[in-house]
């Protein structure tokens, strides 16, 4: 059984001062450590694909306005929207767009790069939006805080941050879309080329993490990250996508969902290509599957990024509690968990488990460091309640879901 504690706004206000003091204490410690490393440059940039829903302006775009996947809004690049192929100025077809971003870029969703000039060329058989998927920390079945106008069936609100990145995606050429018959297409999948990366990371290697969403998926297919010059291919997967709510209009499972990929290994390439494995779906009446191969955005970084923070939980004494975070960054990554601003001895992994005792409630954070910098997770508030009365079965497992 999983119990999640969604913190009321009043509680957040009460704890804000102590939370900021704790994070300030931790940030000061890790900043000092970073200075001792003597790093001359470090960078983290997120790239966000957007859709142009020509006859539904409220669906179009989704510039990142809040922290998403551990990255502040000023470090996200909202790329030019790609048409959905649904007419009204968005004709179907295989579309290629290109954009150059540098240290002077601004406006229209773009922000200045910390260094260099990067050109992104991306192609897909149209784009679409995955309205109603907002990320792992939101409640099922749709994991969304969006709501819609009942008259026009248009989504009017996007939660700042993760939901804005998940909103638009490049299609995979198989699942639904313009020209499909019964949900089946036979069109090319997406392809993304990024050049100039060594001007952004002149002195350091970097890693990549992919973000995907879809309006028609059960699982997400693997993707390849290719060093074009060296012809080195790395495969990343989406190991922990939340279960989708089946729309029920096809023989195979079809729902709205998304997820984060594993991180790549170190790259020292100027030209990187991202392609998805071929999407597929089928059903024989007994077994049904639907692998989408889409992409909503990606992260490039040398220093650590905690792209999934540990969630808050509520437990009772004797429960087995596991807090998890997921970080990407150039190896090796060093992990340290803190409780109420103090390091926990021996808690040096991406997850931290303990048998809940009366004194285990508090504010927990994960700090991740490498030789290029450090990152501090969001606070996980652990609430410990007294053991219930007779009939209670102890030793439940309380765990953050869908984290790698």
Steps between C-alpha positions, in 0.01 A plus 500: 500500500628847413415808701584845367480820698412803288602795719229763550592857409461606864751239613742613230476857627561396859810303408636738239745677730654180637507345154685796350745505791569131454550530123719806552720304740532209259552725196779682679673173577480363146592837344818505703574147384448602138742790537767265630456291186635787289252456215541757223165443329181305546163516330148359512247567222158353429341498154121489472307402184171681449196432282300744288136392527378729222128495575545474879721788615459404868673170420791664317842569647605443861795720589650385830413750775604302809773263613472180297693180566734685733578777249389862542291666226789722383693188398224357281485562125146496356556395140279619213161322498446225241159463336263218594394421143132551576437765236404863558853602405661181640521268198613140552843391387850427623620831642855623560577806712832654602601757760832649612534609863791696641600731783274780368181301436184623671127523448251250367597247765876523441761599758871585460735203513775522765754457218533420133250454220292187444290412196213254533332343197202280574267300277178306559173411336329790682476570873219482755416580863467261793257714695428347841844363580694702753757268653554239766426711804140570396202276579387215272344402268602795280782643713384850414385829649351614169132573470287573197221721378194274474363693203805508276678198646817709519758470777544837664771443758843345507691445821825699473797270456482133411152515345610774260788285373281190467230702319635483143667203333634387162295212359641154440334443160296200620253590774200696371547842343415636153432233241467213744249220450379350825793658681764359264747708299802397298706817511859576603579555865673802649862601450692773684846634418685731740824662383736740676486319833872539561457876490252459788725250681851607388685352798275221624321188382122496542210258531145504363159398631185479287144597595205344318121520504222376277125503452514134394725272702528220749878498519778710348745344255876534540695776323852534364741784572767501230839669486481564126870553434618203705196288402460401864143398587359502854156361583284658770171364632193621689489245780233643727209654311181524706208279391268674256122529509382304195282702263349172382451587133757256355580129547827600662545716808494871421540772760663833578833474677870565498825454682871568536777298346809369667804722458753450227864428564755782460510667159779715358334562166426814302221333298247273672196336340194369688268246338228285652461126455210417272162530668275193500163385625290188464240282667397139450206524735703368793825696496500870422790742480565850373856635486508869412823656369455872554703778657403818686842636586847418623760615751873545442724555802841438648418587862234298688130554440246334729232449237269308738496607864389278789133543583341568835354199682287425803572183696442341839752356742652170372428577132791446263553837330707552185575843359636517146642763270641479149795706385696533177843649455847403392625206711594458775207624692520515879176483701423625851164508678423765762235514770407843631823640355733237650671223300379146568791266566530227235216639283709526184284358220218620273250345742478499879303238697415478867258332739279784620540599861333773700793738444542445126259771388659808347624669186725287280702611198745331267822675395688374195850617405758436232818681404301765308249605764214391722120484521253499790165321468161632599411430863332169579285548810474173693211488745498221760168418666448280808441130443126430456310278738428124494479335161764717340748303294843656547792530263325644198734620225471873433693599188520782247346357181635496145852600586784308343 
